[in-house]
Every structure is written in C-alpha cells, then in structure tokens.
Amino acid sequence: MRCPYCEADDSKVIDSRPTDEGAAIRRRRECITCGERFTTYERVEEIPLMVRKKDGNSQAYDRNKILSGIIKSCEKRPVSLQQIEDLVDSIEKRLQNKLVREISSQEIGEMIMEGLKELDEVAYVRFASVYRQFRDLETFMRELESLVKDKRRKK
C-alpha cells in the first residue's frame, strides 16, 4: 500500500478490524520509510451484474424487481415475507456463483419459477402465467398438467 505522505510502497499493518457489519476491513498502517500512520479500508470487489432483456437491451440488476414480482405472485398465499426474502437471497447467490457480468432475464425467470414451484404451487402458476405470457386456456392447462406430473413423480 502506497503511503499518502511520502508515497513509499512499503507499509506494515498495525491493526485490523471489521467495519460496516463485516462488509469491510479497516486497517491501520505504518509507513516503513517515514513512520507516518494512515488508515485503509478493504472491501470485496463486487462485479456489477447486467440483465439482458428479451429485446436485446441490458440494464443493471435490480433486486427489487425480483422481490416485487415474487410478492405479487404470493399475494394472499400462506407464504411469509421471510420465505420470499430467502428465495431472492438464494437466487442472488446463484447469480453471483455464476461469475458472469451479464445474465439473461430468461435465466433469472427460470430460477424464480424453480423456487416458486417448491415454495407455493399457486404462486408458481401465477408467476408462470405472466412470465410465459399464456395466450390462451390451452397453454395455461399444459402448464398445470406439467406441474401435476412433476408433483406425482416426486411422491
């Protein structure tokens, strides 16, 4: 770490402490050359995630969009806000583990549907009807039949 006083490259760490609820580490350093002390902060570098939409445009990932979509799907269902938050957290963890800078909205939608299928089947169908843009009753029924088949296989 370069000293802000003499610009020497060598310093030693005197003290380290977590800050911002563990999101960063505060380090007190002492310059080997001039003896001055200074503070640095170390944070995990977060890769900004971009979402590629169906029309080809990209926009910054927004947790609130996923959260609000799931909340709408779970409206008047026996699903707690904590369960919804946990689902969004698990989706975000999967996105971060992919180590990519851009992901398609379709991939995110499929992750949401997987989670909702386990969480609440009615919420899953609600989300699927909007996400997959069911155009008629026949398409809707095919999705319901697929859900019933999956449920039977699991038993």
DSSP file with accessible surface (Angstrom, degrees, kcal/mol):
  #  RESIDUE AA STRUCTURE BP1 BP2  ACC     N-H-->O    O-->H-N    N-H-->O    O-->H-N    TCO  KAPPA ALPHA  PHI   PSI    X-CA   Y-CA   Z-CA
    1    1 A M              0   0  114      0, 0.0     2,-0.3     0, 0.0     7,-0.0   0.000 360.0 360.0 360.0 130.6    0.0    0.0    0.0
    2    2 A R        -     0   0  144      1,-0.1     7,-0.2     5,-0.0     6,-0.1  -0.531 360.0-118.7 -76.5 132.4    1.4    3.4   -1.0
    3    3 A C     >  -     0   0    1      5,-2.8     4,-1.5    -2,-0.3    -1,-0.1  -0.511  11.8-146.7 -69.0 130.0    2.0    5.9    1.8
    4    4 A P  T  4 S+     0   0   84      0, 0.0    -1,-0.1     0, 0.0    -2,-0.0   0.675  95.6  48.0 -73.6 -11.5   -0.1    9.0    1.3
    5    5 A Y  T  4 S+     0   0  136      3,-0.1    -3,-0.0    31,-0.1    -2,-0.0   0.910 133.1   6.3 -93.0 -52.5    2.7   11.1    2.9
    6    6 A C  T  4 S-     0   0   55      2,-0.1    -1,-0.0    30,-0.1    -4,-0.0   0.453  90.1-127.0-113.4  -3.4    5.9   10.0    1.2
    7    7 A E     <  +     0   0  134     -4,-1.5     2,-0.1     1,-0.2    -5,-0.0   0.675  52.7 155.6  64.0  20.5    4.4    7.7   -1.5
    8    8 A A        -     0   0   19      1,-0.1    -5,-2.8     2,-0.1    -1,-0.2  -0.454  44.1-136.4 -71.2 152.0    6.7    4.8   -0.4
    9    9 A D  S    S+     0   0  100     -7,-0.2     2,-0.5    -2,-0.1    -1,-0.1   0.629  76.6  83.0 -87.1 -14.3    5.4    1.4   -1.3
   10   10 A D        +     0   0  108     -7,-0.0    22,-1.7     2,-0.0    23,-0.6  -0.805  47.8 146.4-101.8 129.4    6.2   -0.4    1.9
   11   11 A S  E     -A   31   0A  25     -2,-0.5     2,-0.4    20,-0.3    20,-0.2  -0.969  32.7-135.8-147.9 161.0    4.0   -0.3    5.0
   12   12 A K  E     -A   30   0A 107     18,-2.6    18,-2.5    -2,-0.3     2,-0.5  -0.930  23.2-114.9-121.2 149.9    3.1   -2.6    7.8
   13   13 A V  E     +A   29   0A  67     -2,-0.4    16,-0.3    16,-0.2     3,-0.1  -0.688  29.1 176.8 -84.8 126.2   -0.3   -3.3    9.3
   14   14 A I  E     +     0   0A  68     14,-3.3     2,-0.3    -2,-0.5    15,-0.2   0.803  68.8   2.1 -94.0 -39.2   -0.6   -2.3   12.9
   15   15 A D  E     -A   28   0A  53     13,-1.3    13,-2.7     2,-0.0     2,-0.4  -0.995  57.5-163.6-152.9 142.1   -4.3   -3.1   13.5
   16   16 A S  E     +A   27   0A  49     -2,-0.3    11,-0.2    11,-0.2     9,-0.0  -0.999  15.1 168.0-130.2 135.8   -7.2   -4.7   11.5
   17   17 A R  E     -A   26   0A 144      9,-2.4     9,-3.5    -2,-0.4     2,-0.2  -0.997  34.6-115.0-144.8 142.3  -10.9   -4.6   12.4
   18   18 A P  E     -A   25   0A 100      0, 0.0     2,-0.3     0, 0.0     7,-0.3  -0.485  37.8-179.5 -72.4 144.8  -14.1   -5.4   10.6
   19   19 A T  E >>> +A   24   0A  32      5,-2.8     5,-1.7     1,-0.2     4,-0.6  -0.864  53.9  39.0-134.2 174.0  -16.4   -2.5    9.9
   20   20 A D  G >45S-     0   0   94     -2,-0.3     3,-1.6     1,-0.2    -1,-0.2   0.914 134.1 -55.7  49.4  47.6  -19.8   -2.0    8.2
   21   21 A E  G 345S-     0   0  207      1,-0.3    -1,-0.2    -3,-0.1    -2,-0.0   0.872 108.9 -47.2  55.5  38.9  -21.1   -5.2    9.8
   22   22 A G  G <45S+     0   0   56     -3,-0.6    -1,-0.3     2,-0.2    -2,-0.2   0.482 113.0 115.0  87.0   2.2  -18.3   -7.2    8.3
   23   23 A A  T <<5S+     0   0   59     -3,-1.6    21,-0.7    -4,-0.6     2,-0.3   0.657  82.8  19.2 -79.1 -14.9  -18.6   -5.7    4.8
   24   24 A A  E   < -AB  19  43A   3     -5,-1.7    -5,-2.8    19,-0.2     2,-0.5  -0.959  69.3-130.9-147.8 163.3  -15.1   -4.1    5.0
   25   25 A I  E     -AB  18  42A  60     17,-2.3    17,-2.6    -2,-0.3     2,-0.5  -0.987  16.4-148.8-120.6 127.2  -11.9   -4.3    7.0
   26   26 A R  E     -AB  17  41A  68     -9,-3.5    -9,-2.4    -2,-0.5     2,-0.4  -0.821  17.6-168.7 -93.6 127.6  -10.3   -1.2    8.5
   27   27 A R  E     -AB  16  40A  48     13,-3.1    13,-2.7    -2,-0.5     2,-0.5  -0.978  15.6-151.7-123.1 128.9   -6.5   -1.4    8.6
   28   28 A R  E     -AB  15  39A  68    -13,-2.7   -14,-3.3    -2,-0.4   -13,-1.3  -0.852  27.3-172.3 -91.5 128.0   -4.2    1.0   10.5
   29   29 A R  E     -AB  13  38A  33      9,-3.3     9,-2.1    -2,-0.5     2,-0.4  -0.883  19.1-150.6-123.2 156.6   -0.9    1.0    8.7
   30   30 A E  E     -AB  12  37A  41    -18,-2.5   -18,-2.6    -2,-0.3     2,-0.3  -0.996  23.9-123.5-128.0 129.4    2.5    2.5    9.4
   31   31 A C  E  >  -A   11   0A   0      5,-2.9     4,-1.2    -2,-0.4   -20,-0.3  -0.523  10.8-150.3 -71.5 132.0    4.9    3.5    6.6
   32   32 A I  T  4 S+     0   0  103    -22,-1.7    -1,-0.2    -2,-0.3   -21,-0.1   0.859  93.8  46.1 -70.3 -33.0    8.3    1.8    6.9
   33   33 A T  T  4 S+     0   0   99    -23,-0.6    -1,-0.1     1,-0.1   -22,-0.1   0.967 130.0  14.2 -78.1 -54.2   10.1    4.7    5.2
   34   34 A C  T  4 S-     0   0   56      2,-0.1    -2,-0.1   -26,-0.0    -1,-0.1   0.590  90.2-128.6-103.5 -12.8    8.7    7.8    7.0
   35   35 A G     <  +     0   0   38     -4,-1.2    -3,-0.1     1,-0.3     2,-0.1   0.439  57.6 142.6  82.6  -2.4    6.9    6.2   10.1
   36   36 A E        -     0   0   94     -6,-0.1    -5,-2.9     1,-0.1     2,-0.4  -0.383  43.7-134.2 -70.1 152.2    3.6    8.1    9.5
   37   37 A R  E     +B   30   0A 121     -7,-0.2     2,-0.3    -3,-0.1    -7,-0.2  -0.846  28.2 167.7-109.2 146.5    0.4    6.2   10.2
   38   38 A F  E     -B   29   0A  14     -9,-2.1    -9,-3.3    -2,-0.4     2,-0.4  -0.953  27.9-119.1-151.2 165.0   -2.7    6.0    7.9
   39   39 A T  E     -B   28   0A  47     -2,-0.3     2,-0.3   -11,-0.2   -11,-0.2  -0.898  23.5-176.2-113.1 138.8   -5.9    4.1    7.6
   40   40 A T  E     -B   27   0A  19    -13,-2.7   -13,-3.1    -2,-0.4     2,-0.4  -0.907  14.2-144.4-126.4 159.0   -7.1    1.9    4.7
   41   41 A Y  E     -B   26   0A 133     -2,-0.3     2,-0.5   -15,-0.2   -15,-0.2  -0.988   8.1-158.1-125.0 134.6  -10.3    0.1    4.0
   42   42 A E  E     +B   25   0A  94    -17,-2.6   -17,-2.3    -2,-0.4     2,-0.3  -0.947  16.0 175.5-115.3 126.4  -10.5   -3.2    2.2
   43   43 A R  E     -B   24   0A 144     -2,-0.5     2,-0.3   -19,-0.2   -19,-0.2  -0.939  37.4-101.9-127.4 153.8  -13.8   -4.3    0.6
   44   44 A V        -     0   0  122    -21,-0.7     2,-0.5    -2,-0.3    -2,-0.0  -0.549  41.6-120.0 -70.9 132.5  -14.8   -7.3   -1.5
   45   45 A E        -     0   0  171     -2,-0.3     2,-0.5     1,-0.0    -1,-0.1  -0.644  27.3-152.8 -78.1 121.4  -15.0   -6.2   -5.1
   46   46 A E        -     0   0  164     -2,-0.5    -1,-0.0     3,-0.0    -3,-0.0  -0.846   9.3-134.7 -99.1 131.4  -18.5   -6.8   -6.4
   47   47 A I        -     0   0   79     -2,-0.5     2,-0.2    49,-0.1    53,-0.1  -0.736  25.4-123.2 -83.1 120.5  -19.0   -7.4  -10.1
   48   48 A P        -     0   0   90      0, 0.0     2,-0.5     0, 0.0    -1,-0.0  -0.476  26.8-140.6 -66.2 131.7  -21.9   -5.3  -11.3
   49   49 A L        -     0   0   30     -2,-0.2    12,-2.7    12,-0.1     2,-0.4  -0.830  13.4-161.1 -99.9 130.9  -24.4   -7.6  -12.9
   50   50 A M  E     -Cd  60 102B  68     51,-2.8    53,-2.4    -2,-0.5     2,-0.5  -0.863   9.3-142.7-109.0 144.7  -26.3   -6.6  -16.0
   51   51 A V  E     -Cd  59 103B  12      8,-3.6     8,-2.0    -2,-0.4     2,-0.6  -0.935   8.5-145.7-110.7 123.8  -29.5   -8.2  -17.1
   52   52 A R  E     -Cd  58 104B  93     51,-2.8    53,-2.7    -2,-0.5    54,-0.4  -0.797  20.5-148.2 -90.1 117.7  -30.1   -8.8  -20.9
   53   53 A K    >   -     0   0   70      4,-3.3     3,-1.9    -2,-0.6    -1,-0.0  -0.301  27.6-100.9 -82.4 169.3  -33.7   -8.4  -21.7
   54   54 A K  T 3  S+     0   0  119      1,-0.3    -1,-0.1     2,-0.1    -2,-0.0   0.832 121.8  57.4 -59.4 -33.1  -35.7  -10.2  -24.4
   55   55 A D  T 3  S-     0   0  116      2,-0.1    -1,-0.3     1,-0.1     3,-0.1   0.452 121.3-106.0 -81.0   1.5  -35.4   -7.2  -26.7
   56   56 A G  S <  S+     0   0   50     -3,-1.9    -2,-0.1     1,-0.3     2,-0.1   0.234  80.5 125.3  96.9 -16.2  -31.6   -7.3  -26.5
   57   57 A N        -     0   0  105     -5,-0.1    -4,-3.3     1,-0.0     2,-0.4  -0.416  49.3-142.5 -73.6 154.7  -31.2   -4.2  -24.2
   58   58 A S  E     +C   52   0B  52     -6,-0.2     2,-0.3    -3,-0.1    -6,-0.2  -0.913  19.6 176.2-118.3 147.8  -29.3   -4.5  -21.0
   59   59 A Q  E     -C   51   0B  69     -8,-2.0    -8,-3.6    -2,-0.4     3,-0.1  -0.966  39.6 -84.4-144.6 159.5  -30.0   -2.9  -17.7
   60   60 A A  E     -C   50   0B  65     -2,-0.3   -10,-0.2   -10,-0.2     2,-0.1  -0.343  53.6 -99.0 -64.8 142.0  -28.4   -3.1  -14.2
   61   61 A Y        -     0   0   50    -12,-2.7     2,-0.4     1,-0.0    -1,-0.1  -0.364  39.1-164.8 -59.9 137.1  -29.6   -5.9  -12.0
   62   62 A D    >>  -     0   0   69      1,-0.1     4,-1.1    -3,-0.1     3,-1.1  -0.927  15.6-163.6-133.5 107.6  -32.3   -4.8   -9.5
   63   63 A R  H 3> S+     0   0   55     -2,-0.4     4,-2.6     1,-0.2     3,-0.2   0.860  89.7  63.4 -55.2 -37.3  -33.2   -7.0   -6.6
   64   64 A N  H 3> S+     0   0  104      1,-0.2     4,-2.7     2,-0.2    -1,-0.2   0.805  96.3  57.1 -63.3 -29.7  -36.4   -5.0   -6.0
   65   65 A K  H <> S+     0   0  104     -3,-1.1     4,-1.9     2,-0.2    -1,-0.2   0.926 110.7  43.1 -66.7 -43.0  -37.8   -6.1   -9.4
   66   66 A I  H  X S+     0   0   14     -4,-1.1     4,-2.3    -3,-0.2     5,-0.2   0.944 115.1  50.4 -65.3 -46.4  -37.4   -9.8   -8.5
   67   67 A L  H  X S+     0   0   21     -4,-2.6     4,-2.7     1,-0.2    -2,-0.2   0.933 111.3  46.8 -59.0 -47.1  -38.8   -9.2   -5.0
   68   68 A S  H  X S+     0   0   53     -4,-2.7     4,-2.4     1,-0.2    -1,-0.2   0.890 111.1  52.3 -67.8 -36.1  -41.9   -7.3   -6.2
   69   69 A G  H  X S+     0   0   19     -4,-1.9     4,-1.8    -5,-0.2    -1,-0.2   0.914 112.8  44.4 -63.9 -41.3  -42.6   -9.9   -8.8
   70   70 A I  H  X S+     0   0    0     -4,-2.3     4,-1.9     2,-0.2    -2,-0.2   0.911 111.3  53.5 -70.4 -40.3  -42.5  -12.7   -6.3
   71   71 A I  H  < S+     0   0   69     -4,-2.7     4,-0.5    -5,-0.2    -2,-0.2   0.929 108.8  49.8 -60.5 -42.7  -44.5  -10.7   -3.7
   72   72 A K  H >< S+     0   0  143     -4,-2.4     3,-0.9     1,-0.2    -1,-0.2   0.909 110.9  49.7 -62.0 -41.3  -47.3  -10.2   -6.4
   73   73 A S  H 3< S+     0   0    9     -4,-1.8    -1,-0.2     1,-0.2    -2,-0.2   0.820 113.5  46.0 -66.1 -31.2  -47.3  -13.9   -7.2
   74   74 A C  T >< S+     0   0    7     -4,-1.9     3,-1.8    -3,-0.1     5,-0.4   0.365  80.2 137.5 -94.4   4.1  -47.6  -14.8   -3.5
   75   75 A E  T <  S+     0   0  112     -3,-0.9    -3,-0.1    -4,-0.5    -4,-0.0  -0.261  79.0   3.7 -57.4 132.8  -50.3  -12.3   -2.7
   76   76 A K  T 3  S+     0   0  187      1,-0.2    -1,-0.3     3,-0.1    -2,-0.0   0.775 107.4 119.3  60.5  29.8  -53.0  -13.8   -0.4
   77   77 A R  S <  S-     0   0   83     -3,-1.8     2,-2.5     2,-0.2    -1,-0.2  -0.862  81.5-103.5-117.6 157.5  -51.0  -17.1   -0.2
   78   78 A P  S    S+     0   0  105      0, 0.0     2,-0.5     0, 0.0    -3,-0.1  -0.272  80.5 121.6 -78.9  57.3  -49.5  -18.7    3.0
   79   79 A V        -     0   0   20     -2,-2.5    -2,-0.2    -5,-0.4     2,-0.1  -0.986  55.5-138.5-122.5 124.4  -46.0  -17.5    2.2
   80   80 A S     >  -     0   0   55     -2,-0.5     4,-1.8     1,-0.1     5,-0.1  -0.403  20.8-118.1 -80.5 159.6  -44.2  -15.3    4.6
   81   81 A L  H  > S+     0   0  103      1,-0.2     4,-2.9     2,-0.2     5,-0.2   0.865 116.8  58.3 -62.1 -33.6  -42.1  -12.3    3.7
   82   82 A Q  H  > S+     0   0  116      1,-0.2     4,-2.7     2,-0.2    -1,-0.2   0.908 104.2  50.1 -64.2 -40.7  -39.1  -14.1    5.2
   83   83 A Q  H  > S+     0   0   79      2,-0.2     4,-2.0     1,-0.2    -1,-0.2   0.901 111.7  48.6 -63.4 -39.2  -39.6  -17.1    2.8
   84   84 A I  H  X S+     0   0    8     -4,-1.8     4,-2.5     2,-0.2    -2,-0.2   0.936 111.6  48.7 -65.8 -46.1  -39.8  -14.6   -0.1
   85   85 A E  H  X S+     0   0   56     -4,-2.9     4,-2.8     1,-0.2    -2,-0.2   0.911 110.4  51.9 -59.7 -41.8  -36.6  -12.9    1.1
   86   86 A D  H  X S+     0   0   81     -4,-2.7     4,-2.4     2,-0.2    -1,-0.2   0.895 109.0  50.5 -62.4 -40.0  -34.9  -16.3    1.4
   87   87 A L  H  X S+     0   0   19     -4,-2.0     4,-2.2     2,-0.2    -2,-0.2   0.941 111.7  46.7 -63.4 -45.8  -35.9  -17.2   -2.2
   88   88 A V  H  X S+     0   0    0     -4,-2.5     4,-2.8     1,-0.2    -2,-0.2   0.922 111.5  52.4 -63.6 -40.9  -34.5  -13.9   -3.5
   89   89 A D  H  X S+     0   0   68     -4,-2.8     4,-2.4     1,-0.2    -1,-0.2   0.916 109.5  48.7 -59.7 -43.1  -31.3  -14.4   -1.5
   90   90 A S  H  X S+     0   0   53     -4,-2.4     4,-2.2     2,-0.2    -1,-0.2   0.892 111.1  50.1 -68.1 -35.4  -30.8  -17.9   -2.9
   91   91 A I  H  X S+     0   0    1     -4,-2.2     4,-2.4     2,-0.2    -2,-0.2   0.939 111.5  48.7 -65.3 -44.9  -31.4  -16.6   -6.5
   92   92 A E  H  X S+     0   0   37     -4,-2.8     4,-2.6     1,-0.2    -2,-0.2   0.900 109.5  52.4 -62.1 -39.4  -28.8  -13.8   -5.9
   93   93 A K  H  X S+     0   0  132     -4,-2.4     4,-2.3     1,-0.2    -1,-0.2   0.922 109.8  48.7 -62.3 -43.3  -26.3  -16.3   -4.5
   94   94 A R  H  X S+     0   0  101     -4,-2.2     4,-0.8     2,-0.2    -2,-0.2   0.896 111.2  50.6 -63.3 -39.1  -26.7  -18.5   -7.6
   95   95 A L  H ><>S+     0   0    5     -4,-2.4     3,-0.6     1,-0.2     5,-0.6   0.922 111.5  47.3 -64.5 -43.4  -26.3  -15.4   -9.8
   96   96 A Q  H ><5S+     0   0  130     -4,-2.6     3,-1.3     1,-0.2    -2,-0.2   0.878 107.5  56.8 -66.1 -36.3  -23.1  -14.5   -8.0
   97   97 A N  H 3<5S+     0   0  117     -4,-2.3    -1,-0.2     1,-0.3    -2,-0.2   0.698  94.2  67.6 -69.5 -18.8  -21.7  -18.0   -8.2
   98   98 A K  T <<5S-     0   0   91     -4,-0.8    -1,-0.3    -3,-0.6    -2,-0.2   0.727  92.0-149.2 -71.2 -22.0  -22.1  -17.9  -12.0
   99   99 A L  T < 5 +     0   0  135     -3,-1.3     2,-0.3    -4,-0.4    -3,-0.1   0.879  48.1 133.1  54.1  43.0  -19.3  -15.3  -12.0
  100  100 A V      < -     0   0   62     -5,-0.6    -1,-0.2   -53,-0.1     3,-0.1  -0.855  56.4-144.1-117.8 158.0  -20.7  -13.6  -15.1
  101  101 A R  S    S+     0   0  159     -2,-0.3   -51,-2.8     1,-0.2     2,-0.4   0.638  86.9  36.1 -93.3 -18.8  -21.2   -9.9  -15.8
  102  102 A E  E     +d   50   0B  80    -53,-0.2     2,-0.3   -51,-0.0   -51,-0.2  -1.000  61.9 177.7-139.0 139.2  -24.4  -10.4  -17.8
  103  103 A I  E     -d   51   0B   2    -53,-2.4   -51,-2.8    -2,-0.4     2,-0.2  -0.977  31.9-109.1-137.0 149.9  -27.3  -12.8  -17.5
  104  104 A S  E  >  -d   52   0B  13     -2,-0.3     4,-1.7   -53,-0.2     3,-0.3  -0.495  19.4-127.9 -80.1 150.5  -30.5  -13.1  -19.5
  105  105 A S  H  > S+     0   0   21    -53,-2.7     4,-2.7     1,-0.2     5,-0.2   0.823 110.5  62.6 -64.9 -26.5  -33.8  -12.2  -17.9
  106  106 A Q  H  > S+     0   0   71    -54,-0.4     4,-2.4     2,-0.2    -1,-0.2   0.908 101.2  49.9 -64.6 -42.3  -35.0  -15.7  -19.1
  107  107 A E  H  > S+     0   0   76     -3,-0.3     4,-2.0     2,-0.2    -1,-0.2   0.916 112.3  47.4 -62.4 -42.2  -32.4  -17.4  -16.8
  108  108 A I  H  X S+     0   0   12     -4,-1.7     4,-2.4     1,-0.2    -2,-0.2   0.930 110.7  52.2 -64.5 -43.1  -33.5  -15.3  -13.9
  109  109 A G  H  X S+     0   0    4     -4,-2.7     4,-2.5     1,-0.2    -2,-0.2   0.903 108.7  50.1 -59.8 -41.0  -37.1  -16.0  -14.6
  110  110 A E  H  X S+     0   0   74     -4,-2.4     4,-2.5     2,-0.2    -1,-0.2   0.889 109.2  51.8 -66.0 -38.0  -36.5  -19.7  -14.7
  111  111 A M  H  X S+     0   0    8     -4,-2.0     4,-2.1     2,-0.2    -2,-0.2   0.910 110.4  49.0 -63.1 -41.7  -34.7  -19.5  -11.3
  112  112 A I  H  X S+     0   0    9     -4,-2.4     4,-2.8     2,-0.2     5,-0.2   0.935 111.1  49.6 -62.9 -45.1  -37.7  -17.7   -9.9
  113  113 A M  H  X S+     0   0    4     -4,-2.5     4,-2.4     1,-0.2    -2,-0.2   0.907 108.8  52.3 -64.3 -39.8  -40.1  -20.3  -11.3
  114  114 A E  H  X S+     0   0  100     -4,-2.5     4,-1.3     1,-0.2    -1,-0.2   0.933 113.1  45.2 -57.9 -47.2  -38.0  -23.2   -9.8
  115  115 A G  H  X S+     0   0   15     -4,-2.1     4,-2.0     1,-0.2    -2,-0.2   0.905 113.1  48.8 -65.4 -41.8  -38.0  -21.5   -6.4
  116  116 A L  H  X S+     0   0    0     -4,-2.8     4,-3.0     1,-0.2     8,-0.4   0.853 103.8  60.7 -67.9 -33.1  -41.8  -20.7   -6.5
  117  117 A K  H  < S+     0   0   48     -4,-2.4    -1,-0.2    -5,-0.2    -2,-0.2   0.895 112.1  39.4 -60.5 -37.8  -42.6  -24.3   -7.6
  118  118 A E  H  < S+     0   0  136     -4,-1.3    -1,-0.2    -3,-0.2    -2,-0.2   0.834 120.5  45.5 -77.7 -34.0  -41.0  -25.5   -4.3
  119  119 A L  H  < S-     0   0   50     -4,-2.0     2,-0.3     1,-0.3    -2,-0.2   0.942 131.6 -14.8 -78.0 -51.9  -42.5  -22.7   -2.2
  120  120 A D     X  -     0   0   17     -4,-3.0     4,-2.2    -5,-0.1    -1,-0.3  -0.863  49.7-151.2-161.3 118.8  -46.1  -22.5   -3.4
  121  121 A E  H  > S+     0   0   71     -2,-0.3     4,-2.4     1,-0.2     5,-0.2   0.846  99.3  51.9 -65.1 -36.0  -47.7  -24.0   -6.5
  122  122 A V  H  > S+     0   0   61      2,-0.2     4,-2.6     1,-0.2    -1,-0.2   0.936 110.5  48.3 -66.8 -43.2  -50.4  -21.4   -6.8
  123  123 A A  H  > S+     0   0    0      1,-0.2     4,-2.7     2,-0.2     5,-0.2   0.900 110.0  54.2 -62.2 -38.1  -47.7  -18.6   -6.7
  124  124 A Y  H  X S+     0   0    5     -4,-2.2     4,-3.1    -8,-0.4    -2,-0.2   0.943 109.4  46.1 -60.0 -48.2  -45.7  -20.6   -9.3
  125  125 A V  H  X S+     0   0   17     -4,-2.4     4,-2.5     1,-0.2    -2,-0.2   0.907 112.2  51.6 -64.7 -40.2  -48.7  -20.7  -11.7
  126  126 A R  H  X S+     0   0   94     -4,-2.6     4,-1.3     2,-0.2    -1,-0.2   0.943 114.0  43.1 -59.7 -48.6  -49.4  -17.0  -11.2
  127  127 A F  H  X S+     0   0   28     -4,-2.7     4,-3.3     1,-0.2     3,-0.4   0.935 113.8  51.5 -63.8 -44.8  -45.8  -16.1  -11.9
  128  128 A A  H  X S+     0   0    0     -4,-3.1     4,-3.0     1,-0.2     5,-0.3   0.873 104.0  57.9 -60.9 -37.9  -45.7  -18.5  -14.9
  129  129 A S  H  <>S+     0   0   41     -4,-2.5     5,-1.4    -5,-0.2    -1,-0.2   0.877 116.5  34.3 -64.4 -33.7  -48.8  -17.1  -16.4
  130  130 A V  H ><5S+     0   0  112     -4,-1.3     3,-0.5    -3,-0.4    -2,-0.2   0.919 121.3  47.1 -83.0 -46.4  -47.3  -13.6  -16.6
  131  131 A Y  H 3<5S+     0   0   39     -4,-3.3    -3,-0.2     1,-0.2    -2,-0.2   0.915 120.2  37.1 -64.1 -44.8  -43.7  -14.7  -17.3
  132  132 A R  T 3<5S-     0   0   93     -4,-3.0    -1,-0.2    -5,-0.3    -3,-0.2   0.483 103.7-133.3 -88.8  -1.6  -44.6  -17.2  -20.0
  133  133 A Q  T < 5 -     0   0   99     -3,-0.5    -3,-0.2    -5,-0.3    -4,-0.1   0.938  19.1-146.1  50.6  60.4  -47.3  -14.9  -21.3
  134  134 A F      < -     0   0   37     -5,-1.4    -1,-0.2    -6,-0.2     3,-0.1  -0.352  14.6-168.5 -57.3 127.4  -50.0  -17.5  -21.7
  135  135 A R        +     0   0  202     -3,-0.1     2,-0.3     1,-0.1    -1,-0.2   0.678  62.9   8.1 -94.5 -21.8  -52.1  -16.5  -24.7
  136  136 A D  S  > S-     0   0   85      1,-0.1     4,-1.6     0, 0.0     3,-0.2  -0.942  79.6 -95.6-152.6 174.5  -55.0  -19.0  -24.2
  137  137 A L  H  > S+     0   0  128     -2,-0.3     4,-2.8     1,-0.2     5,-0.2   0.857 116.8  60.5 -65.4 -34.3  -56.5  -21.5  -21.8
  138  138 A E  H  > S+     0   0  130      1,-0.2     4,-2.1     2,-0.2    -1,-0.2   0.922 105.4  46.7 -62.1 -44.6  -54.9  -24.4  -23.6
  139  139 A T  H  > S+     0   0   37      2,-0.2     4,-1.7     1,-0.2    -1,-0.2   0.913 112.7  50.9 -63.1 -41.1  -51.4  -23.1  -22.9
  140  140 A F  H  X S+     0   0   60     -4,-1.6     4,-2.1     1,-0.2    -2,-0.2   0.924 109.4  50.3 -62.2 -43.8  -52.3  -22.5  -19.3
  141  141 A M  H  X S+     0   0   81     -4,-2.8     4,-2.8     1,-0.2    -1,-0.2   0.880 105.8  55.9 -65.7 -37.2  -53.7  -26.0  -19.0
  142  142 A R  H  X S+     0   0  129     -4,-2.1     4,-2.2     1,-0.2    -1,-0.2   0.913 108.1  49.0 -61.5 -39.9  -50.5  -27.5  -20.4
  143  143 A E  H  X S+     0   0   23     -4,-1.7     4,-2.1     2,-0.2    -2,-0.2   0.916 111.6  48.7 -66.3 -41.9  -48.5  -25.8  -17.7
  144  144 A L  H  X S+     0   0   52     -4,-2.1     4,-2.5     2,-0.2    -2,-0.2   0.922 110.6  50.9 -63.8 -42.1  -50.9  -27.0  -15.0
  145  145 A E  H  X S+     0   0  103     -4,-2.8     4,-2.5     1,-0.2    -1,-0.2   0.901 109.2  51.3 -62.3 -39.9  -50.6  -30.6  -16.4
  146  146 A S  H  X S+     0   0   48     -4,-2.2     4,-2.3    -5,-0.2    -1,-0.2   0.910 109.7  50.1 -62.8 -41.3  -46.9  -30.4  -16.3
  147  147 A L  H  X S+     0   0   14     -4,-2.1     4,-2.2     2,-0.2    -2,-0.2   0.922 110.5  49.1 -63.8 -42.8  -47.0  -29.2  -12.7
  148  148 A V  H  X S+     0   0   66     -4,-2.5     4,-2.4     1,-0.2    -2,-0.2   0.918 110.5  50.9 -64.7 -42.1  -49.3  -32.1  -11.7
  149  149 A K  H  X S+     0   0  121     -4,-2.5     4,-2.1     1,-0.2    -1,-0.2   0.920 110.1  49.6 -61.3 -43.8  -47.0  -34.6  -13.4
  150  150 A D  H  X S+     0   0   32     -4,-2.3     4,-1.5     1,-0.2    -1,-0.2   0.904 110.4  50.8 -61.0 -40.9  -43.9  -33.2  -11.6
  151  151 A K  H  X S+     0   0   93     -4,-2.2     4,-0.8     1,-0.2    -2,-0.2   0.908 109.7  49.7 -65.3 -40.3  -45.8  -33.5   -8.3
  152  152 A R  H >< S+     0   0  180     -4,-2.4     3,-0.6     1,-0.2    -1,-0.2   0.876 108.0  54.1 -65.8 -38.6  -46.8  -37.1   -9.0
  153  153 A R  H 3< S+     0   0  180     -4,-2.1    -1,-0.2     1,-0.2    -2,-0.2   0.846 105.2  54.2 -64.0 -33.9  -43.2  -38.0   -9.8
  154  154 A K  H 3<        0   0  131     -4,-1.5    -1,-0.2    -5,-0.2    -2,-0.2   0.702 360.0 360.0 -73.9 -21.1  -42.0  -36.6   -6.5
  155  155 A K    <<        0   0  195     -4,-0.8    -3,-0.1    -3,-0.6    -4,-0.0  -0.028 360.0 360.0 -78.0 360.0  -44.4  -38.8   -4.5
